[in-house]
Amino acid sequence: MSIDVLYGTESGNAEMAAEEIVAALGDGRAVDLQDLDPDDLTSSAVYLVLCSTYGDGELPASAQPFVDALQAKRPDLTGVRYAIFGLGDSSYAESYSLGGNQLAECLDAQGAARFGDFGRHDASSSDDLVASAVAWAETALADVATAAA
Ligand SMILES: Cc1cc2nc3c(=O)[nH]c(=O)nc-3n(C[C@H](O)[C@H](O)[C@H](O)COP(=O)(O)O)c2cc1C
């Protein structure tokens, strides 16, 4: 089971967290969503997806081309498994973490299956981003391993 840690970022936090997850797992690779063709998503991998929010509840720049391609191509993602972690800031109130929500909705609409908890990091909290993201990834992967057993 290969692990791809996908990230959508604007100012680098999701990328840094994705790279730290790969380092902590000692497995997988970090991939910027802007470099991924939705047609290349496969049921033989598991995807850990990190996505921030920018503007006012919008996708970050590096996730937008992927979502545009997903909506244009509408690939059948049945059998594709992913877990999602949204980065945001609760001071944006109603727009909190909507980028991750939006990305998950687009993957679900194409038939992908979500596993694990919907992870979140709030930049207004004192939670450490890397510690939160690594703990989320490890729990999500344990869930998918249990489901596959
Ligand atoms: C200009 C700007 C707009 C933002 N808009 C939102 C927002 O609407 N909702 C939210 O939850 N967080 C928002 N954030 C917070 C970011 O999502 C948060 O800082 C995140 O850690 C950035 O991750 P990134 O560096 O991977 O893009 C915004 C941050 C900036 C600087």
The ligand as an SDF file (V2000), in Angstrom:
LIG
                    3D

 31 33  0  0  0  0  0  0  0  0999 V2000
   -5.0290   36.2670    3.4770 C   0  0  0  0  0  0  0  0  0  0  0  0
   -5.4410   35.0630    4.2890 C   0  0  0  0  0  0  0  0  0  0  0  0
   -6.7380   34.5910    4.1750 C   0  0  0  0  0  0  0  0  0  0  0  0
   -7.1570   33.4860    4.9490 C   0  0  0  0  0  0  0  0  0  0  0  0
   -8.4710   33.0680    4.8720 N   0  0  0  0  0  0  0  0  0  0  0  0
   -8.8820   32.0590    5.6690 C   0  0  0  0  0  0  0  0  0  0  0  0
  -10.2510   31.6570    5.6780 C   0  0  0  0  0  0  0  0  0  0  0  0
  -11.1090   32.2030    4.9730 O   0  0  0  0  0  0  0  0  0  0  0  0
  -10.6120   30.6330    6.4870 N   0  0  0  0  0  0  0  0  0  0  0  0
   -9.7180   29.9830    7.3100 C   0  0  0  0  0  0  0  0  0  0  0  0
  -10.1120   29.0660    8.0230 O   0  0  0  0  0  0  0  0  0  0  0  0
   -8.4080   30.3440    7.3220 N   0  0  0  0  0  0  0  0  0  0  0  0
   -7.9750   31.3590    6.5230 C   0  0  0  0  0  0  0  0  0  0  0  0
   -6.6490   31.7320    6.5510 N   0  0  0  0  0  0  0  0  0  0  0  0
   -5.7150   31.0130    7.4440 C   0  0  0  0  0  0  0  0  0  0  0  0
   -4.8890   29.9490    6.7110 C   0  0  0  0  0  0  0  0  0  0  0  0
   -5.7080   28.9200    6.1650 O   0  0  0  0  0  0  0  0  0  0  0  0
   -3.8960   29.3250    7.7060 C   0  0  0  0  0  0  0  0  0  0  0  0
   -2.9620   30.3190    8.0870 O   0  0  0  0  0  0  0  0  0  0  0  0
   -3.1730   28.1270    7.1480 C   0  0  0  0  0  0  0  0  0  0  0  0
   -2.3250   27.5770    8.1310 O   0  0  0  0  0  0  0  0  0  0  0  0
   -2.3570   28.4840    5.9200 C   0  0  0  0  0  0  0  0  0  0  0  0
   -1.8370   27.2880    5.3810 O   0  0  0  0  0  0  0  0  0  0  0  0
   -0.9420   27.3270    4.0420 P   0  0  0  0  0  0  0  0  0  0  0  0
    0.3210   28.0640    4.4050 O   0  0  0  0  0  0  0  0  0  0  0  0
   -0.6710   25.8750    3.7490 O   0  0  0  0  0  0  0  0  0  0  0  0
   -1.7130   27.9690    2.9470 O   0  0  0  0  0  0  0  0  0  0  0  0
   -6.2350   32.8280    5.8010 C   0  0  0  0  0  0  0  0  0  0  0  0
   -4.9100   33.3070    5.8890 C   0  0  0  0  0  0  0  0  0  0  0  0
   -4.5210   34.4090    5.1490 C   0  0  0  0  0  0  0  0  0  0  0  0
   -3.0930   34.9220    5.2920 C   0  0  0  0  0  0  0  0  0  0  0  0
  1  2  1  0
  2  3  1  0
  2 30  2  0
  3  4  2  0
  4  5  1  0
  4 28  1  0
  5  6  2  0
  6  7  1  0
  6 13  1  0
  7  8  2  0
  7  9  1  0
  9 10  1  0
 10 11  2  0
 10 12  1  0
 12 13  2  0
 13 14  1  0
 14 15  1  0
 14 28  1  0
 15 16  1  0
 16 17  1  0
 16 18  1  0
 18 19  1  0
 18 20  1  0
 20 21  1  0
 20 22  1  0
 22 23  1  0
 23 24  1  0
 24 25  2  0
 24 26  1  0
 24 27  1  0
 28 29  2  0
 29 30  1  0
 30 31  1  0
M  END
$$$$
